[in-house]
Amino acid sequence: MAGLNCRVTVALLGVLLLGAARLSRGGETYEIALPRGSNITVLIKPGVPTLPANVCHIISKKWVTSLSIKAGETAVFSFSCRNPENHFVIEIQKNIDCMSGPCPFGKVHLQPSTSVLPTLNRTFIWDVKANKNIGLELQFSLPRLRQIRPGESCPDGVTHSISSRIGTTMVRIGTFCSNGTVSRIKMQEGVKMALDLPWFLNRNVSGFSITNRSSIKRLCIIESVFEGEGSATLMSANYPDGFPEDELMTWQFIIPAHLRASVSFLHFSVSNCVKKEERVEYCIPGSTTNREVFKLQDKQPGNIAGNFNLSLQGCDQDVQNPGILRLQFQVLVQHPQDESNKTYMVDLSNERAMSLTIEQRPSKLSRKFVPGCFVCLDSRTCSTNLTLTAGSKHNISFLCDDLTRLWINAEKTISCLDHRYCHRKSYSLQVPWYIFQLPVQLHDFSWKLLVPKDSISLALVPAQKLQQHTHERVCNTSFSYLVASAVPGQDLSFGSFCSGGSIEQIQVKQNVSVTLRTFAPSFQQEASRQSLAVSFIPHFKEEGVFTVTLDTKSKVYLRTPNWDRGLPSLTSVSWNISVPQDQVACLTFLKERTGLVCQTGRAFMIIQEQRAHTEEIFSLEEEVLPKPSFRYHSFWVNISNCSPMSRKQLDLLFWVSLTPRTMDLTVIILAVVGGGALLLFALGLIVCFVKKNRKKKINKGPAVGIYNGNVNTQMPMQPKIFQKRQTDNDSHVYAVIDDTMVYGHLLQDSKGSFLQPEVDTYRPFQGATGDCPPSPPPVCSRAPTAKLTEDEPSSGFLSESESESYTFSHPKDRNINNGNTDLPLLETYETMEPGE
């Protein structure tokens, strides 16, 4: 316990002494004496950002805000404040002239010593001037340097800024921190080195030395040494500004024999060359050529064993428009993987309009070293992503410790250029077998289906019926289909679909993109059972038509396209919903109102029974959406959008469920009573009809149709060739004369043909009953819910321009006979007596 109290006492005493020293610094006096001929200059100046001058001053012979001390001078000074490190910085610059005398090679010392300097942020600068033919080399002791972008800071506050000379122009080689791979930097024609030290760091050594080398015949050479797995990010001179014109810069990499290196270009730009060509050159051990030359746009080498060099060569730039040459790249060194020795062939020689990309999955950044994951083409050209094009065979390998970090994205285009050739043709949308042979999982496979505008449409037919993904019923399968418009400028997604639903077919108006997206490796087994076929069908005008066959086991959830963004303006979609004969469908909408306000046009929903041909029309702006209703036959649901006024977009979700059809007892009783009443009424009519005929026969005598043998009915005529006459048989004897034989002459026109009578009789619907969606109402119609039949006339008409937005796919001529719907020439009348 006593020991603990002692330690606490010592700690408190240390804190008090530190505070006392801190308080006395305001009056502390410093003396700096610079030897004559040392070529050292000391400058104390306000820091950046500067604080108000009246807060702190340098007290020398007078109060000043800056103080300069040259070689051969001595200065005694103090500060008027207790925290001068917050107000001032100190620069110590030493000029070394190797052109007029020998250079002081060897270790570089910090002069004057930091012990005599005030505790300010310090910058030591060495400016070495040398002949063009003399090479200078900066050697850095452990820990080596790591390059950073200009403006970035180092964790410990120690920064190395290195520049070189081209004539009178200074070129920034780079800014570096500690704990890296850069061990040496060779330059020519002079060097300027700046070492920044924070005020709280007590450091007495520079950490580098200067040696003499022969001419390197280039701007600089940077050596990077790897002792194990790791990475290094390096940049061209003057980055992010332009690389000097027609200059050469080289990086040398020292790689352990048991490791492999790969090069990746992170950022680069090229200048406008008038002479030569910008390029990068590799000197790789074991290469078949002395140097391998690449463009900056090319994939760079990977899986390199042993030491190698990389050089950046500039060009002669256009004076008026030079452009900027710059490069930032990464070298990744890691252990070779088992997959790096395996080669996979991807045969795209028989493919057309197809591309396959292998790339890295998105991942979170980590400060720890993460081994690279590369795809190599022909075992040498490696990169983090690789795109293979159609028409060739490709040999690839992988330099990756975990292949689950990669995935495959592929795209294929199927075009119909001539609708006469494509009509009714079908194509299967299946993933090629060679993708399943690769050790990388497929992420997306997209088919772009392109057709001529206004000439042909598309139908997607799955092998197994599809389910639409909704929040109420999500897709839990290992893959799904994303169907979206591929028309340029049209933002329309029909939705995400997976197996196990009730959608038998999806018809789209024009170009569409179908994307198979995977979510688990098991999709290969499921995809073999599910395929999707596309066929080219006659053109129609809806954006989409969904064919739905209801399932008795579960509800079917359906929603409008573009659910997240709303149905596009002036767009129409339909659902053709089939109801089994022994079932009753219940149609339910999620919400009561849409909240839609139209700027132009009208938004409508039409529900049409396909057997009864009745239509229910709802205005989606003003009316309440229908409550749950029962449908006894197959029906259409059509939704037509307007141009919304506000940000509120049209989105509807509805579901349909089935229940077995049962006969209600009340319905049976009413049917029996109604049938009996109808029978009695028919019997009454028959009795009245019989009594009336008897009365006519008693009062009027024999009917006109009875033959009277005492009357001569023949007109004088010439003898006929055939001797047998009408009087020789009974063909002229009639029991009753039909009305048309008595009054037929009144129904003949001038050409002798019979006219159809204008009678007000019911004519059955003669159009198709299930192939076409219902037509929308006129724009001017804003009536409440109404039931219409095909015989009732429309309440209004539109001009062609007004109704164009609400035109549907079925043809104008709807006289498609599904059975015998012809009317008889005349209805049957009762027999009439002459003169009646």
Number of C-alpha atoms within 10 A of each C-alpha: 5 7 8 9 10 11 11 12 12 12 12 12 12 12 12 12 12 12 11 11 12 12 14 12 18 16 14 14 13 14 12 17 16 19 14 11 9 14 15 21 18 22 16 19 18 22 16 10 8 11 13 8 11 8 10 22 20 20 18 15 9 9 14 14 17 15 16 13 17 20 16 14 13 12 15 12 19 19 23 18 18 15 16 23 19 18 22 25 22 24 20 21 20 19 15 22 17 16 15 10 9 9 16 13 12 13 16 14 13 17 18 17 12 15 10 12 15 23 20 22 21 22 20 20 22 18 16 21 22 20 15 17 13 19 22 26 22 21 20 19 14 14 14 20 21 22 24 17 15 14 7 12 14 16 9 11 15 16 24 21 18 20 19 25 21 14 9 6 8 14 18 20 27 21 23 24 22 20 12 20 23 28 20 21 20 25 26 26 21 25 25 20 16 19 20 16 19 18 17 11 15 11 14 13 13 15 17 17 16 20 15 15 14 12 16 16 16 15 20 22 23 20 18 22 18 21 11 13 17 18 21 18 18 23 21 23 25 19 21 18 13 18 26 22 17 15 18 19 22 21 19 19 20 16 22 18 10 11 18 21 28 26 24 19 19 12 13 17 14 21 21 18 19 12 12 12 17 21 17 21 17 21 17 19 15 10 10 8 11 12 15 14 16 15 13 18 11 13 20 20 21 25 27 23 19 17 18 16 18 19 17 20 20 24 22 18 22 14 10 7 10 16 15 19 26 23 23 18 16 16 18 23 26 24 17 19 15 11 16 18 11 13 17 17 14 17 17 18 12 9 13 13 13 17 18 19 17 22 20 19 12 9 7 5 7 7 5 7 10 14 17 22 24 29 26 26 22 14 20 17 21 26 26 22 17 20 14 19 19 17 15 12 14 17 14 22 22 29 30 22 19 14 16 13 17 23 19 21 17 22 17 19 14 15 14 16 11 12 19 10 10 16 17 15 12 16 12 13 20 15 17 9 8 12 16 12 12 16 14 19 23 25 20 21 22 21 20 19 20 20 22 15 13 12 16 24 26 26 22 21 21 20 13 17 18 23 23 25 21 16 8 10 13 13 19 11 16 18 23 24 23 20 23 22 21 18 14 7 7 10 13 21 22 22 19 22 23 24 25 13 22 22 27 18 22 20 23 26 24 26 20 22 20 22 21 24 19 20 15 13 14 12 18 16 10 14 18 10 11 15 16 18 15 21 17 23 20 15 19 23 20 22 20 21 24 21 18 23 19 23 17 16 9 12 17 22 21 23 18 21 24 18 18 11 15 18 27 21 18 17 20 26 24 25 21 23 22 19 22 17 11 12 18 21 26 16 17 18 19 13 13 11 15 18 15 21 20 19 11 12 19 24 28 24 22 22 21 25 21 22 13 15 17 17 23 16 22 23 21 23 21 15 17 16 18 15 12 14 11 15 17 18 19 23 26 23 20 23 22 27 27 26 20 22 12 10 10 14 24 27 19 18 15 15 17 23 20 23 13 11 13 9 7 8 9 9 10 11 11 11 12 12 12 11 12 12 12 12 12 11 11 11 12 11 11 12 10 10 12 10 10 11 13 10 10 14 12 9 8 11 9 12 16 14 14 12 14 10 7 6 7 7 9 8 6 6 6 6 7 8 6 6 8 9 8 11 10 9 9 8 8 9 14 12 10 12 16 16 14 12 8 11 10 11 12 10 13 13 10 6 6 9 10 14 12 12 11 7 8 6 7 8 11 12 19 16 17 15 18 16 12 19 25 24 15 21 24 18 17 13 15 16 11 13 15 10 13 15 12 15 11 8 8 12 10 10 13 12 8 9 7 14 16 11 20 24 18 23 19 18 11 7 7 13 11 11 12 11 7 8 11 10 12 9 10 12 8 9 9 9 12 16 16 10 4 5
